[in-house]
Amino acid sequence: MIANASMTRWAGLWRSGKSRETQHFLFEDCRLVVYGTRREMREYIHQKYGYIVKRKDLRADPHWWTLPIPVKVKIAIAIQSTPKKV
């Protein structure tokens, strides 16, 4: 038996480097940070990373940090059960 489930949510994407070559999703306590709406994700980003906007030293060389952006992600889960040995 195979069970599949998927859902669409909003995650935060961290980008840094002069040409934004470093990118990864936002994690907290080893868990991907996702919200049901774009607005909720934007509020989280501004609450947690809003200080970057005021820090010119972080937005310039050598860091090139920018505020993370909300991106739509599709989370898919597939569960496959194996036959039990008798």
C-alpha positions as CSV (number, residue, x, y, z in Angstrom):
1,M,0.0,0.0,0.0
2,I,1.3,3.4,-0.9
3,A,-0.2,6.6,0.6
4,N,0.7,10.0,-0.9
5,A,-0.1,13.4,0.5
6,S,1.0,16.9,-0.5
7,M,0.3,20.5,0.6
8,T,1.4,23.9,-0.4
9,R,2.8,26.3,2.2
10,W,5.1,29.3,2.5
11,A,8.7,29.1,3.5
12,G,11.5,31.6,3.9
13,L,14.5,31.7,1.6
14,W,17.8,33.1,2.8
15,R,20.0,34.6,0.2
16,S,23.5,36.1,0.6
17,G,26.6,36.8,-1.3
18,K,27.2,39.5,-3.9
19,S,25.3,37.6,-6.6
20,R,23.0,35.8,-4.1
21,E,24.9,32.5,-4.7
22,T,24.2,31.2,-1.2
23,Q,20.6,30.2,-0.7
24,H,18.8,28.0,1.8
25,F,15.5,27.6,3.5
26,L,15.0,29.0,7.0
27,F,15.1,26.4,9.8
28,E,14.5,26.8,13.5
29,D,15.3,24.0,16.0
30,C,16.2,21.7,13.1
31,R,12.7,22.1,11.5
32,L,11.8,23.9,8.3
33,V,9.9,27.1,9.1
34,V,6.6,27.1,7.1
35,Y,3.3,29.0,7.3
36,G,0.0,28.7,5.7
37,T,-0.1,32.2,4.2
38,R,2.4,34.5,2.7
39,R,1.5,37.2,5.1
40,E,2.3,35.0,8.1
41,M,5.7,34.1,6.6
42,R,6.5,37.8,5.9
43,E,5.6,38.7,9.6
44,Y,7.9,36.0,10.8
45,I,10.8,37.2,8.6
46,H,10.4,40.8,9.7
47,Q,10.2,39.8,13.3
48,K,13.2,37.5,13.3
49,Y,15.4,39.1,10.6
50,G,14.2,42.7,10.4
51,Y,17.4,44.0,11.9
52,I,19.2,43.4,8.7
53,V,17.4,46.3,7.0
54,K,19.0,48.7,9.5
55,R,22.5,47.2,9.4
56,K,24.4,48.6,6.4
57,D,27.5,46.7,7.5
58,L,25.7,43.4,7.0
59,R,24.3,44.4,3.7
60,A,27.7,45.4,2.3
61,D,30.9,43.6,1.5
62,P,31.9,40.9,2.8
63,H,28.5,39.7,3.9
64,W,26.0,40.9,1.3
65,W,23.0,39.8,3.5
66,T,19.4,40.6,2.4
67,L,16.1,40.1,4.1
68,P,14.9,36.5,3.5
69,I,12.0,36.3,1.0
70,P,8.8,34.2,1.3
71,V,8.6,31.4,-1.3
72,K,5.8,29.0,-2.1
73,V,6.8,25.4,-1.5
74,K,5.1,22.1,-2.1
75,I,5.6,19.5,0.7
76,A,5.0,15.9,-0.4
77,I,4.9,12.9,1.8
78,A,4.9,9.3,0.4
79,I,4.5,6.4,2.7
80,Q,5.1,2.9,1.5
81,S,4.3,-0.1,3.7
82,T,6.2,-3.3,3.2
83,P,4.6,-6.7,3.5
84,K,5.1,-8.2,7.0
85,K,7.1,-11.4,7.2
86,V,5.2,-14.3,8.8
